[in-house]
Amino acid sequence: MTESTVLPVDPPMQGEGQKQRGSDFSELSRRIAEAGLLRRRPLYYTVRFGLVALALAGCVGAFLALGDSWGQMFVAVALAVVFGQLGLAAHDLAHQQVFSRRRASEAGGLLVADLLLGMSYGWWMNKHTRHHANPNHEGKDPDVSPDILVWSHRQAHKARGLPRFVGRHQAALFFPLLTLEGLNLSFSSLRALKGPSVKRPALEGTLLVAHFVIYFGGLFTLLSPAKALLFLAVHQGLFGVYLGSVFAPNHKGMPMIEEGTRLDFLRRQVLTSRNVRGGALVDVFMGGLNHQIEHHLFPSMPTPALARAQVITERYCAELGIPYHRTGLIASHREALRHLRSVGEPLRTPAG
């Protein structure tokens, strides 16, 4: 598969592709359903979300107990990890992995994303839905739009301004730029309140304001300005790196899709996604998104079922001769950075 491949018509995010009767995907879907992997796992999510809530409460308690101390930087590190886990919780809620009813999923998503993280649930849902419909498709997947970084040679040749400047050294700058991702999510969320992607701007705006009042109010009330600013830098910087370390291995460096060729749903999702090998620690760190292929094929599948689905899906792809890419965590980042370096090459040449 090359960068001249294209995606077919966009399906919806929830349950996408499951009505494609007679397709290659329908047979895989049948095997997955017969294995019982689409059933809700309420006990798992009760325990998982409960532990994250306890960790968040522990960070808040430690923050209040330490007061105006440099020891707060350890709290900032811990809170970055907790925020990363909250982001993964919001992701699962958005995909209706936790609750079968949309209203309950939305209520949980608004609480976790807007109030706890300071990120618009409606804006992120709109963006993520478009990503799931057309992963790695230039012009359709917002995650590979040429905002600051460029993701293809085509984008590199067209780059102007900041993307052109950053693109020359984007592989080296990738992780440093991730330190700004947490703040970027909040800024983009506030900006999106005026746009059509947020269906409840008053509600989300209220929750976002409440988040920032509590967050910044707590920092600058309890800590000196210098400590508050350092806490902010450590917390938001590591939070951004955590998010990037979870999401970058999933598609970055996999084939980019351009106009020219049509793919069915199964191949569209498998060929553009990468799985990451690892045990329980990788599962916890990535929130199950290390099984990215299965997540894209069955977005509402609960996280603990993804490992079993991976075995079934890989075998089925082998039967059909569909390339199925699975590698280690470090190797996945190496592939992503190698891709960034390669597509930025035109900007490093005199003609670029």
C-alpha angles and dihedrals in degrees: 000000000000138000089270093076123112136201127238130234115325117258123201118266100240113071090348116184095007093117095055096117116197093014126123087252093057091063091050090047090053092052092048093049093048089054089057093237097138096062118115117257104208095165092053094051093043090056095040096048090042091056092048090049090051091049091051091049090049092053092049091048092049091047092054093043097050096050119180096358136130085230086079088083088074088054089051091055093048092046090053089059091046091050089051090054090047088053090053090048091053089050093054092046091052091054092050091241091134104040128027093214119077094217093058091045091050093048091051092045093052091050096048100036104036104028102032102029103027092234126125110248093200094050093047092046091054092048095045094047090057090048092053092048094054113012114195092359111143110233095015107052108069090199090070099040113129096251103136100332127049120226103189141030088250091058091045092055090050096043118123134174118356097000089054092051096043094040092067091068101016096131091059092041097046099094095038088053090051089067086072096049096093092053090043091056091052094046092048090048093054091046091049093058087084093050135081095253092076109070096184104038095161094052095042092043090053092049092047093049090049090052094051093044091053095040100046093031091056094046098049095037098052100030134053114253093257094050092043092053092046091048089051092050094047095043099044094038095053091041090057092047090049092052092047092048089054100044104032096067092056101072111347110115093018118116116297115224122228134174115287112067133053124221130193119239096264095052093039091061101035099046095050097044134077128205122213121219121223145109134258094310093057090046091054095041094051097033092234093306088117082082089061097150093056091043091055092047094046107020095173093052111119114249098246091058095056096083092058090043089054092062093049093045096048092050092048092050089051089054090054095040093242114153110246115193121207126160143151125285096252092043090051091057090045090054092048093050092045089054092050091050092048098049090046091057095095089059092055095053123082090244091051 
